[in-house]
Amino acid sequence: MATTTVQLRSETKAKLDDLKLHPRETYDELIGRLADAAYDDEPLSAEELEQTRSSEKEIEAGRVRSLRAIMRELGDDRAIRSLVE
């Protein structure tokens, strides 16, 4: 296996350390796992693509509601207050 040196800011290294599944997980294993997670091996179906396009048109037309409005409609006042605090 070929090796490479990579320079990281200390903040980035700390983030990587936090993402390790266990302390002995190597950075190679961690980065490989993160890279694998970034790929979607199940592309969207034609129906899902059409639903996405339809939703985008709704948003562009301004037919949206805020999370706060939806929560108020559902009567979740406690959660609304926590958004403000």
Beta strands, then each sheet from edge to edge (+ up, - down):
end
